[in-house]
C-alpha cells in the first residue's frame, strides 16, 4: 500500500482537542479555521531560535484534530469526519509545505496562530487538505501545507473507496491531487548515509512511525552527517532553514525498526537535497528539502 501512518481515530481527535486551548470554527462545507492561542510551543524551536520544519506538520496534524472534533451528538463535525471514521481509517500518502521568510523572522511573534483549512481535492480513495498557517491578523502567511490522505476499511484494513454520499456532497471541490513523483537517482551521484532506530516518541497509537517524523529523520541525518564531514562548521551554517519540503510515504516503519537514510545534493539546484528512507532493502519514504 502506497501510504503510511494512520491518522488518529475520531476518538483520539477528541481526546487531543479536549486537552488543548485550540478551537475551530466551520466557515463553510469545505472551509474551517482553527485558532491556536498559544502558537508554536517551546519545543517547536531549535537551538538557534528558529522553527523546526517538522513542527509545522505536527501543527497541521493537531489542527486537523481540532477541525474534525465532533462538537456534540447532533453534529458530525467538519467534513463529516466523525461519520467517516465509523467505517474508515486514513493513511497519509503525501505532504508538501511551502515556507515563507516570515516564519524565520524573529521579530514576528509566532502566536496567536490561525490555520485556514480547506478541502482542496476529492478522489475515489483520497482527499487533500490545504492548511495555511498565519499569525492571527497578519496579511501574509507563515507557511502553506498540502497533505493528502487515502482511505482503507476500518474492519479489513484493505483499500476502500470513499462513500458515494461523501463524494457527492463534496463534488464541487475542483483542486488537483498532490502528486509527488518517485525520486530519480542520478548517475555518479555521491550518497551520504545515516542509520537510526525508530524511537517511541516518534510513533503513534499503532506503534507506527508517525508521518510527521520522517522529515525529522531526514533533517537530523543531514545535520549529523554534515557536522561529521566538517566539525568546524558554525551552527548557523549547519542548522539551515527550509524553504520547501515534501514527502511521499510508501511503506510503514514501526517502533524499534532499524532505519537507514541516504541523501544526495541535487546536481542542478544546489540548495535542494533528496532523501530515501529505507527499512532493510525497501524504500519506505522519500523526501525532498530545499533550503534558503
C-alpha positions in Angstrom: 0.0 0.0 0.0 1.5 3.3 -1.1 0.8 5.1 2.2 1.9 5.2 5.7 0.9 6.2 9.3 -2.7 6.0 10.2 -4.4 9.3 11.1 -5.8 9.1 14.6 -9.4 7.9 15.0 -12.2 10.3 15.8 -12.0 9.3 19.4 -8.3 10.2 19.6 -9.0 13.5 17.9 -11.5 14.3 20.6 -9.1 13.3 23.4 -6.3 15.5 22.0 -8.5 18.5 21.3 -10.0 18.5 24.8 -6.5 18.8 26.3 -5.6 22.0 24.4 -6.9 25.5 24.1 -7.2 25.1 20.3 -10.7 25.6 18.9 -12.3 25.5 15.5 -14.9 27.4 13.5 -16.5 25.8 10.5 -16.8 28.5 7.8 -18.4 26.5 5.1 -18.9 22.9 3.9 -15.2 22.8 2.8 -13.5 25.5 4.9 -12.7 25.6 8.6 -10.5 27.8 10.7 -8.6 26.6 13.8 -7.3 29.0 16.4 -4.1 28.2 18.3 -3.9 30.8 21.1 -0.5 29.6 22.3 1.1 29.5 18.9 4.1 27.3 18.3 5.2 25.6 21.6 8.7 26.0 23.1 9.8 22.6 21.7 9.0 23.8 18.1 12.1 26.0 18.1 15.6 24.8 17.5 18.8 25.8 19.4 19.2 28.9 17.2 15.6 30.1 17.9 14.1 29.0 14.6 11.0 26.8 13.9 11.9 23.2 13.2 10.3 22.1 9.9 8.5 19.1 11.3 6.9 21.3 13.9 4.8 22.7 11.0 3.4 19.3 10.1 2.7 18.4 13.7 0.8 21.6 14.0 -1.1 20.7 10.8 -1.9 17.3 12.3 -3.1 18.9 15.6 -5.2 21.4 13.7 -6.9 18.7 11.8 -7.7 17.1 15.1 -9.4 20.3 16.2 -11.2 20.8 12.9 -12.5 17.3 12.9 -13.6 17.4 16.5 -17.3 16.5 16.9 -18.8 19.3 19.0 -21.9 17.4 20.1 -24.0 14.3 19.4 -26.1 16.2 16.8 -23.2 17.3 14.7 -20.7 15.1 12.6 -18.1 17.9 12.6 -16.1 19.4 9.7 -16.3 17.2 6.5 -18.5 14.8 8.4 -15.3 13.4 9.8 -16.8 11.5 12.8 -19.2 9.7 10.4 -16.4 8.7 8.1 -14.3 7.5 11.0 -17.0 5.0 11.9 -16.1 2.9 8.9 -12.7 4.2 7.6 -9.1 4.7 8.6 -7.0 7.2 6.8 -3.3 7.0 5.9 -1.2 10.0 4.9 0.1 9.4 1.4 2.0 12.6 0.7 2.7 16.1 2.1 4.2 19.3 0.8 5.0 22.5 2.6 6.0 25.9 1.3 7.6 28.2 3.9 7.8 32.0 3.7 10.7 34.0 5.3 8.3 35.4 7.9 8.4 32.0 9.7 12.1 32.6 10.5 11.8 36.3 11.2 12.5 36.6 14.9 10.7 40.0 15.1 7.5 38.2 14.2 5.7 36.6 17.2 4.6 33.1 16.4 1.4 33.4 18.4 -1.6 33.5 18.4 -1.9 31.5 15.2 -4.9 30.8 13.0 -4.9 27.9 10.5 -7.2 28.1 7.5 -8.1 24.5 6.4 -9.7 23.9 3.0 -10.8 20.7 1.4 -8.9 21.0 -1.9 -9.3 17.7 -3.7 -11.6 14.7 -3.6 -10.9 11.5 -5.4 -12.2 7.9 -5.3 -9.9 6.9 -2.4 -8.2 10.1 -1.4 -8.8 13.7 -0.3 -6.4 16.6 0.1 -6.4 19.3 2.7 -4.7 22.6 2.3 -3.7 24.3 5.5 -2.5 27.9 5.6 -0.7 28.9 8.9 -0.7 32.6 9.8 -0.2 34.8 12.8 -3.7 36.0 13.7 -4.5 39.3 12.0 -1.4 39.1 9.7 -1.8 39.9 6.0 0.6 37.2 4.8 1.0 33.5 5.9 4.0 31.8 7.6 3.6 28.7 5.5 1.2 26.6 3.4 0.9 22.9 3.7 -0.9 20.4 1.4 -1.5 16.9 2.8 -3.2 14.0 1.0 -4.8 11.0 2.8 -6.1 7.7 1.4 -8.9 5.6 2.8 -8.9 2.0 4.0 -11.6 -0.2 5.6 -11.6 0.0 9.4 -12.6 -3.6 9.5 -10.4 -5.3 6.9 -7.5 -2.7 6.6 -7.8 -3.0 2.9 -8.2 -0.2 0.3 -11.8 1.1 0.3 -13.3 3.8 -1.9 -14.8 6.8 -0.1 -18.6 6.6 0.2 -20.7 7.9 -2.6 -22.7 10.2 -0.4 -19.5 11.9 0.8 -18.0 12.2 -2.7 -21.3 13.6 -4.0 -21.6 16.1 -1.1 -18.2 17.5 -1.7 -18.2 17.1 -5.5 -17.8 20.9 -6.0 -14.2 20.7 -4.9 -12.1 21.0 -8.1 -8.5 21.1 -6.8 -5.7 18.8 -8.1 -4.3 15.8 -6.3 -1.0 16.1 -4.6 1.3 14.1 -6.9 4.8 13.6 -5.7 6.8 11.5 -8.2 9.3 8.9 -7.0 12.9 10.2 -6.9 15.1 9.6 -9.9 18.6 8.8 -8.6 21.2 10.5 -10.9 24.2 8.5 -12.1 27.5 9.1 -10.4 25.9 10.9 -7.5 27.6 11.0 -4.1 25.5 9.5 -1.4 25.7 10.3 2.3 24.4 7.5 4.6 23.0 7.6 8.1 21.4 5.0 10.4 18.9 5.3 13.2 16.3 3.4 15.2 12.6 4.3 15.3 12.0 5.8 18.8 8.9 5.5 21.0 8.5 9.3 20.9 8.2 9.2 17.1 5.3 6.6 16.9 1.6 6.8 17.0 -1.0 4.8 18.9 -0.5 1.9 16.5 3.3 1.9 17.2 4.0 3.0 13.6 6.3 5.9 12.9 4.1 9.0 12.7 4.1 10.6 9.2 5.5 13.9 10.7 8.6 12.1 12.0 10.1 11.2 8.6 11.0 14.8 7.8 12.6 15.0 11.2 14.7 11.8 10.5 15.9 13.3 7.2 16.8 16.7 8.7 18.6 15.0 11.6 20.5 12.8 9.1 21.5 15.9 7.1 22.7 17.9 10.1 24.6 15.0 11.8 26.3 13.9 8.5 27.3 17.4 7.5 28.8 18.0 11.0 30.7 14.8 10.8 32.1 15.9 7.4 33.1 19.3 8.8 33.3 19.5 12.7 34.4 23.2 12.4 31.2 24.3 10.7 29.3 27.1 12.6 25.8 26.3 13.8 24.3 29.0 11.6 25.5 27.1 8.5 24.6 23.7 9.9 21.0 24.2 11.1 19.7 25.5 7.8 16.2 26.8 7.4 14.0 25.1 4.9 12.2 26.9 2.1 10.2 23.9 1.0 9.9 20.2 1.8 7.8 17.3 0.6 7.4 13.6 1.4 5.9 10.6 -0.3 5.0 7.7 2.1 5.4 4.3 0.6 5.5 1.7 3.4 5.4 1.7 7.2 8.1 1.7 9.9 7.4 0.5 13.4 8.7 1.0 16.9 12.3 -0.2 17.2 12.9 -0.7 13.5 16.4 -0.1 12.2 16.2 2.6 9.5 18.8 3.9 7.1 18.7 7.2 5.2 20.7 8.1 2.2 20.7 11.5 0.7 22.3 13.5 -2.1 22.6 17.0 -3.3 20.6 17.8 -6.4 23.0 18.3 -9.3 21.1 21.3 -10.7 19.6 23.1 -7.6 22.4 23.5 -5.1 20.1 24.1 -2.1 18.0 21.0 -2.8 18.6 17.7 -1.2 16.8 14.4 -1.8 16.4 11.7 0.8 15.4 8.0 0.7 14.4 6.3 3.9 14.9 2.6 3.9 14.0 -0.3 6.1 16.1 -3.4 5.2 16.1 -3.2 1.4 12.8 -1.4 1.0 12.5 2.3 0.4 9.6 3.3 2.7 9.6 7.1 2.3 11.2 9.7 0.0 11.7 13.3 1.0 13.0 16.4 -0.7 14.1 19.6 1.1 15.1 22.9 -0.4 17.0 25.3 2.0 17.1 29.1 1.9 
